[in-house]
Structures are given as C-alpha cells and as structure tokens.
Amino acid sequence: MGRLETAVLSCFWYGKSAEYLTLSYDLSPLDAAVELTAQRDLDTLAAAMVRTVSTLQRGFSVCVYSLQGDLGNLSAKVVACSDMARVGTYLTALENRPLLRRCIDRQEMVEAHADGGCKRVYPVIEQDQVTGLVSCETNAEAGDSCQVVEKLVAIYANLHSLLNHQQRDGLTGLFNRAALDSWLAKALAPAEIAGRRAVDSATLGCFAIFDIDHFKRINDSLGHLYGDEVLLILAELMRESFRFNDMLFRYGGEEFIAVLTDTDLDTAMAVLERFRARVASHHFPQINQVTLTIGVAEIEPQVLPSTLIDRADKALYYGKNHGRNQVNAYEWLNDGRVLQEAPGGLQTIELF
C-alpha cells in the first residue's frame, strides 16, 4: 500500500472533554503501528486507534467500543470516536444493532452497504473473546485499506490486553493502585473538569473507600487462603452491585475503592448502604459473615487527589471508631462538626 498523506484533527481526551491539536500525517502502516505502540494507557490507546484509522481514507468516521456484561446482556461503551459527542455513550440494546451483534457472534469483520456508503465493524479479540469493536463508516469504497485496518485492530487488541493486564490487580481482577493514581491524575486535571462542566453541570461523582472489618482475624485464624477467598467474593459482589461506568479498584490489602461517576452524595450514600447491607447478609464459606466500613467524599473541582483520598479516609476511620459496619460521608460528618477543618487546610478528627 502506498503512503497516504492527509491532515487530520487528532483528539486526546479523558472522559467527555478534549484538547484539540491539528497534526499533519504522512502515514504508512508502519507509522500507524509506531503510533499505537507509543501509548501507555487504555484511554490514549483508543484515541490513537481512531487517529490512525482516520488517516487511511478521507471521510472515515471511526468509533472504538468496549463491551461489558455477559452474552445475554451485553452493552457497548464508546471509548473513543471521531465524533467527540458520542464518547461515553452506552449502547445497551445490541440485539437491535444487527451489524454489531453479527460481528460479535462471528468474531470476524462484517460490513453493510447503504446509500453509496459502507460500514465495517471489526472485533477486538482478546483470549478468544470479543472484548471490543472498531467501526468504520465512509461514503467511499475503502479499497485495500480494509486489510490494513484489520491488522491495526489486531495490534490494538494485543496492546489493549497488555495494558489492561498491567492495570489490574492479580488476585481480584479489579483495577490496581497504579491504575487509580493514573485515573485520579487525569480525572482531576483542571482541563478535564472544565470540559465536563462545559457540557454537563452535574456533579463529578463520589469517591468511596471500603475496608473489610477485622480482616486480620480471618487471616490469623483461618489462613491466607480463606482471606483471599473473601477478597475474591467481595470483588465479585462489587462488580455485580455497581454500574458499568463506575470505577472499581483494589487499593491494597483489604481496602477497596469505588468511584461512582456522575452521582450526587445522597444517591451515592443510598447505593453504598445497599452494598454494605448486601455484603453483611452474604454467606462467606467458613466465615459466615463479613462486614464493611465505608467512607465516601464528593469529588470537587480543584481538589487534589491526596485531599480526596484523605477526606474519604477520615470518614472511613470515623466509622471504624464508632462500631464498624457502616457508611459515613465526609461532608455529612463535617456539617455535624465531627470532622473539622484545621488552620492551613489540614483536617483533624474530633472523635469524642
């Protein structure tokens, strides 16, 4: 394939905001591979995939989807797209989108022609399972670029699997602490918050820390294998209890974190209380009951990651010192003068 010269509008984004840069590309398939392999996180990888495919032919509209859920209840999230307005959109009725469904079932590229245009959908396959999709729409025939796109999708899938593995906790499969640090740095960046506020005045969300009560007793009395089983069961209960767009992390040891996106504090408290009650009523083998203490704080503009974690941690330890097996919010305790702001922005806990 000859080298294609084009000017493209490239987008680097996290969530719903974007910073636009005009770049000139003299792109060959090898250039595209270099562009993809230069990425170091899942967000920028998806963005780079859109950029590279968009350069292959003028008129391309490109979207990258991630799939979530089981086969009977799949949803697809737009994680990157040449149409920025679609980023973050969920397609929950895949049965009503036959081309996407056919691509998943066949695990191969499918296409449809209509009104002189063509739409191709490529599966992102990891460990013999379709975990995502890349769709390309154009008003012209794609010609020999079809095979190039197919190979780029395969490279994207390999890199996605590698980066995803690096950001996951080895035991529970939840995101790990390194992934949390990366997410916090992006989500709380001034440009990201300004972009979100420009399109949506809703809350940024809530940040919750879970701690398993008396977890050391489980390890000391029954052994670490049973402790690991508790962690695995809890992680699965988290996946079942929270939404696809909520972020779930193992923070370390017996501590976990949930980021409830686009959720106000009242709603978050209700969700977390239901989750606490579900865990407390769940039967854990050999242990019977396991309980959680949870601290939550609102994600505010301009807040530092360390401050956000500290606020949720203070609410958590208030609960630890007042009976455990409960949910507390930093803002609610602060309003009740339980948590007080010290001079210079330092916070102290007034327990009695």
C-alpha positions as CSV (number, residue, x, y, z in Angstrom):
1,M,0.0,0.0,0.0
2,G,1.4,3.5,-0.9
3,R,1.9,6.2,1.7
4,L,-1.2,8.3,2.3
5,E,-0.9,12.0,3.0
6,T,-3.6,13.7,4.9
7,A,-4.2,16.4,7.6
8,V,-6.3,15.2,10.5
9,L,-7.8,16.6,13.6
10,S,-6.5,14.5,16.4
11,C,-8.2,14.3,19.8
12,F,-6.6,13.4,23.1
13,W,-9.3,13.0,25.7
14,Y,-10.3,11.7,29.1
15,G,-14.0,11.3,29.8
16,K,-16.0,13.9,27.9
17,S,-13.5,16.7,27.5
18,A,-10.9,17.0,24.7
19,E,-7.9,19.0,23.7
20,Y,-7.7,19.5,20.0
21,L,-4.4,19.6,18.1
22,T,-4.0,19.9,14.3
23,L,-1.4,17.5,13.1
24,S,0.0,16.6,9.6
25,Y,0.4,12.9,8.9
26,D,2.4,11.2,6.3
27,L,1.2,7.8,7.5
28,S,2.2,4.3,6.4
29,P,1.1,1.1,8.1
30,L,4.4,1.0,10.0
31,D,3.8,4.6,11.1
32,A,0.4,3.6,12.4
33,A,2.0,0.7,14.4
34,V,4.5,3.1,15.9
35,E,1.7,5.5,16.9
36,L,-0.2,2.7,18.6
37,T,2.7,1.1,20.4
38,A,3.8,4.5,21.8
39,Q,0.7,4.6,24.1
40,R,0.9,3.8,27.7
41,D,-2.7,3.7,28.9
42,L,-6.1,2.5,27.6
43,D,-7.6,5.9,27.0
44,T,-4.8,7.2,24.8
45,L,-4.6,3.9,23.1
46,A,-8.2,4.1,22.0
47,A,-7.7,7.7,20.9
48,A,-4.6,6.7,18.9
49,M,-6.6,3.9,17.2
50,V,-9.2,6.5,16.0
51,R,-6.5,8.8,14.7
52,T,-4.6,6.2,12.8
53,V,-7.6,4.6,11.1
54,S,-9.0,8.1,10.3
55,T,-5.9,8.8,8.3
56,L,-6.3,5.8,6.0
57,Q,-9.0,7.3,3.9
58,R,-10.8,10.6,3.8
59,G,-14.4,10.5,5.0
60,F,-13.9,7.8,7.6
61,S,-16.0,8.0,10.8
62,V,-14.3,5.8,13.4
63,C,-15.6,4.6,16.8
64,V,-13.9,2.3,19.3
65,Y,-16.3,0.4,21.7
66,S,-15.6,-1.6,24.8
67,L,-18.0,-4.5,25.6
68,Q,-19.2,-5.2,29.1
69,G,-21.6,-7.7,30.7
70,D,-22.4,-11.3,29.8
71,L,-23.6,-12.6,26.4
72,G,-27.2,-12.3,27.3
73,N,-26.9,-8.7,28.5
74,L,-24.1,-7.0,26.6
75,S,-23.6,-3.3,26.5
76,A,-21.1,-1.3,24.4
77,K,-19.5,1.9,25.5
78,V,-18.0,4.4,23.1
79,V,-14.5,4.9,24.5
80,A,-13.1,6.9,21.5
81,C,-14.7,8.3,18.4
82,S,-14.0,10.8,15.6
83,D,-17.4,12.3,16.6
84,M,-16.5,13.6,20.1
85,A,-20.2,13.9,21.1
86,R,-20.5,10.2,21.1
87,V,-17.7,9.5,23.6
88,G,-19.1,8.0,26.8
89,T,-22.3,6.9,25.1
90,Y,-23.7,3.5,26.1
91,L,-25.4,1.1,23.6
92,T,-27.3,-1.2,25.8
93,A,-29.6,-2.8,23.2
94,L,-27.1,-4.6,21.0
95,E,-29.8,-7.0,19.8
96,N,-31.3,-4.0,18.0
97,R,-27.9,-3.4,16.2
98,P,-27.6,-6.4,13.9
99,L,-24.2,-5.5,12.4
100,L,-22.5,-5.1,15.8
101,R,-24.2,-8.3,17.1
102,R,-23.2,-10.2,13.9
103,C,-19.5,-9.1,14.4
104,I,-19.6,-10.4,18.0
105,D,-21.1,-13.7,17.1
106,R,-18.9,-14.4,14.1
107,Q,-15.7,-13.0,15.6
108,E,-14.8,-11.5,12.3
109,M,-15.1,-8.3,10.2
110,V,-18.7,-7.7,8.9
111,E,-19.8,-5.0,6.6
112,A,-23.0,-3.4,5.3
113,H,-23.5,-1.1,2.2
114,A,-26.2,1.5,2.0
115,D,-26.7,4.8,0.2
116,G,-23.4,4.5,-1.6
117,G,-21.5,4.2,1.7
118,C,-20.0,1.3,3.6
119,K,-19.8,0.4,7.3
120,R,-17.4,-2.1,8.5
121,V,-17.2,-3.5,12.1
122,Y,-14.0,-5.2,13.3
123,P,-13.9,-7.4,16.5
124,V,-11.3,-6.7,19.2
125,I,-10.4,-10.2,20.3
126,E,-8.5,-11.0,23.5
127,Q,-8.0,-14.6,24.6
128,D,-10.5,-15.9,22.1
129,Q,-13.2,-13.5,23.3
130,V,-14.6,-10.3,21.7
131,T,-13.9,-7.6,24.2
132,G,-14.5,-4.6,22.0
133,L,-15.4,-3.3,18.5
134,V,-14.0,-0.9,16.0
135,S,-16.5,0.5,13.5
136,C,-15.6,2.5,10.3
137,E,-18.0,4.3,8.1
138,T,-17.2,6.0,4.8
139,N,-19.0,7.4,1.8
140,A,-16.4,5.9,-0.5
141,E,-15.1,2.4,-1.1
142,A,-12.3,1.5,1.3
143,G,-10.3,-0.4,-1.2
144,D,-7.1,-2.0,0.1
145,S,-7.3,-0.1,3.4
146,C,-9.6,-2.8,4.7
147,Q,-6.8,-5.3,5.3
148,V,-4.6,-2.6,6.9
149,V,-7.4,-1.7,9.3
150,E,-7.9,-5.3,10.2
151,K,-4.2,-5.6,11.1
152,L,-4.3,-2.4,13.1
153,V,-7.3,-3.8,15.1
154,A,-5.2,-6.9,15.8
155,I,-2.3,-4.7,17.1
156,Y,-4.8,-2.6,19.1
157,A,-6.2,-5.8,20.7
158,N,-2.7,-7.1,21.7
159,L,-1.8,-3.7,23.2
160,H,-5.1,-3.3,24.9
161,S,-4.7,-6.8,26.6
162,L,-1.2,-5.9,27.7
163,L,-2.1,-2.5,29.2
164,N,-5.2,-3.9,30.8
165,H,-3.2,-6.7,32.4
166,Q,-0.7,-4.1,33.8
167,Q,-3.6,-2.1,35.4
168,R,-5.3,-5.0,37.0
169,D,-4.9,-6.5,40.5
170,G,-3.5,-10.0,40.1
171,L,-5.9,-11.6,42.6
172,T,-9.3,-9.9,42.2
173,G,-9.1,-8.6,38.6
174,L,-10.2,-5.1,39.7
175,F,-8.1,-2.1,38.7
176,N,-4.9,-1.7,40.9
177,R,-3.4,1.2,42.7
178,A,-1.3,2.3,39.8
179,A,-4.5,2.5,37.7
180,L,-6.1,4.5,40.4
181,D,-3.2,7.0,40.5
182,S,-3.4,7.4,36.7
183,W,-7.2,7.8,36.8
184,L,-7.0,10.5,39.6
185,A,-4.4,12.4,37.8
186,K,-6.5,12.6,34.6
187,A,-10.0,12.9,36.1
188,L,-9.0,15.8,38.5
189,A,-6.9,17.7,36.0
190,P,-8.2,21.3,35.5
191,A,-8.7,20.8,31.7
192,E,-10.8,17.6,32.3
193,I,-13.0,19.3,34.9
194,A,-13.5,22.4,32.8
195,G,-14.5,20.3,29.9
196,R,-17.0,18.3,31.9
197,R,-18.5,21.4,33.4
198,A,-18.9,22.9,29.9
199,V,-21.1,20.0,28.7
200,D,-22.8,19.0,32.0
201,S,-23.4,20.9,35.2
202,A,-24.0,17.7,37.1
203,T,-21.8,16.5,40.0
204,L,-18.4,15.0,39.1
205,G,-19.2,12.0,41.3
206,C,-18.3,10.4,44.6
207,F,-15.2,8.6,45.9
208,A,-15.6,5.7,48.4
209,I,-13.1,3.6,50.3
210,F,-14.2,0.2,51.7
211,D,-12.3,-1.6,54.4
212,I,-13.1,-5.2,55.5
213,D,-13.8,-5.3,59.2
214,H,-11.4,-7.4,61.3
215,F,-9.8,-8.9,58.2
216,K,-6.6,-9.7,60.1
217,R,-8.6,-12.1,62.3
218,I,-9.6,-14.0,59.3
219,N,-6.1,-14.4,58.0
220,D,-4.8,-15.3,61.5
221,S,-7.5,-17.8,62.5
222,L,-8.2,-19.5,59.1
223,G,-5.2,-18.7,57.0
224,H,-4.5,-16.6,53.9
225,L,-6.3,-18.9,51.5
226,Y,-9.6,-18.1,53.2
227,G,-8.6,-14.4,53.4
228,D,-8.0,-14.5,49.6
229,E,-11.4,-16.1,49.1
230,V,-13.1,-13.3,51.0
231,L,-11.3,-10.8,48.7
232,L,-12.4,-12.6,45.6
233,I,-16.0,-12.8,46.7
234,L,-16.1,-9.2,47.7
235,A,-14.7,-8.2,44.3
236,E,-17.4,-10.2,42.5
237,L,-20.1,-8.6,44.7
238,M,-18.7,-5.2,43.7
239,R,-18.8,-6.0,40.0
240,E,-22.5,-7.1,40.4
241,S,-23.5,-4.2,42.6
242,F,-22.1,-1.2,40.7
243,R,-22.7,0.2,37.2
244,F,-20.5,-0.4,34.2
245,N,-19.3,3.2,34.2
246,D,-18.3,3.2,37.9
247,M,-14.6,2.5,38.5
248,L,-13.6,-0.3,40.9
249,F,-10.2,-0.6,42.4
250,R,-8.3,-2.8,44.9
251,Y,-6.4,-0.1,46.9
252,G,-4.2,-2.6,48.8
253,G,-4.7,-5.4,51.3
254,E,-8.3,-5.4,52.5
255,E,-9.1,-1.9,51.2
256,F,-11.1,-1.2,48.0
257,I,-12.2,1.9,46.2
258,A,-15.3,2.7,44.1
259,V,-15.7,5.8,42.1
260,L,-19.4,6.5,41.5
261,T,-19.4,8.7,38.4
262,D,-21.9,11.5,37.8
263,T,-23.6,10.7,41.1
264,D,-24.5,13.1,43.9
265,L,-23.8,12.4,47.5
266,D,-27.3,11.4,48.6
267,T,-27.6,8.9,45.8
268,A,-24.1,7.6,46.5
269,M,-24.9,7.1,50.1
270,A,-28.0,5.1,49.2
271,V,-26.1,2.9,46.8
272,L,-23.3,2.3,49.2
273,E,-25.7,1.5,52.1
274,R,-27.4,-1.1,49.9
275,F,-24.0,-2.6,49.0
276,R,-22.9,-2.6,52.7
277,A,-26.1,-4.5,53.6
278,R,-25.7,-6.9,50.8
279,V,-22.2,-7.8,51.9
280,A,-23.3,-8.2,55.5
281,S,-26.1,-10.6,54.5
282,H,-23.9,-12.7,52.2
283,H,-22.7,-16.1,53.4
284,F,-19.0,-16.4,53.2
285,P,-17.8,-20.1,53.4
286,Q,-16.3,-21.0,56.8
287,I,-16.6,-17.4,58.0
288,N,-20.4,-16.8,57.7
289,Q,-20.5,-13.0,58.0
290,V,-18.1,-10.3,56.7
291,T,-18.8,-6.6,57.2
292,L,-17.5,-3.4,55.6
293,T,-16.9,0.0,56.9
294,I,-17.2,2.6,54.1
295,G,-16.1,6.3,53.9
296,V,-17.2,8.5,51.0
297,A,-16.4,12.0,49.8
298,E,-17.7,14.1,46.9
299,I,-15.3,14.7,44.0
300,E,-15.0,18.5,43.9
301,P,-13.3,20.8,41.3
302,Q,-9.7,21.7,42.0
303,V,-9.4,19.1,44.8
304,L,-6.0,17.3,44.9
305,P,-6.0,13.5,44.7
306,S,-4.3,13.3,48.1
307,T,-7.0,15.5,49.6
308,L,-9.8,13.5,48.1
309,I,-8.4,10.2,49.5
310,D,-7.8,11.9,52.8
311,R,-11.4,13.0,53.1
312,A,-12.8,9.6,52.3
313,D,-10.3,8.0,54.7
314,K,-11.3,10.3,57.5
315,A,-15.0,9.3,57.0
316,L,-13.9,5.6,56.9
317,Y,-11.9,5.8,60.2
318,Y,-14.7,7.7,61.9
319,G,-16.9,4.6,61.2
320,K,-14.1,2.3,62.3
321,N,-14.0,4.1,65.7
322,H,-17.8,4.1,66.0
323,G,-18.8,0.5,65.7
324,R,-17.8,-0.5,62.1
325,N,-20.2,-2.0,59.5
326,Q,-21.5,1.4,58.5
327,V,-21.3,4.1,55.8
328,N,-20.2,7.7,56.5
329,A,-19.8,10.7,54.3
330,Y,-17.1,13.3,54.9
331,E,-19.4,16.2,54.1
332,W,-22.2,15.0,56.4
333,L,-19.8,14.5,59.3
334,N,-18.1,17.8,58.6
335,D,-21.5,19.5,58.6
336,G,-22.1,17.9,62.0
337,R,-18.8,19.3,63.3
338,V,-17.4,15.8,63.7
339,L,-14.7,16.4,61.1
340,Q,-13.3,19.9,61.5
341,E,-11.1,21.9,59.2
342,A,-7.8,23.0,60.9
343,P,-5.9,26.1,60.0
344,G,-4.0,25.9,56.8
345,G,-6.4,23.4,55.3
346,L,-5.2,20.5,57.5
347,Q,-8.0,18.3,58.8
348,T,-8.4,16.7,62.2
349,I,-10.8,14.2,63.6
350,E,-12.8,15.0,66.7
351,L,-13.9,11.6,67.8
352,F,-15.4,12.5,71.2
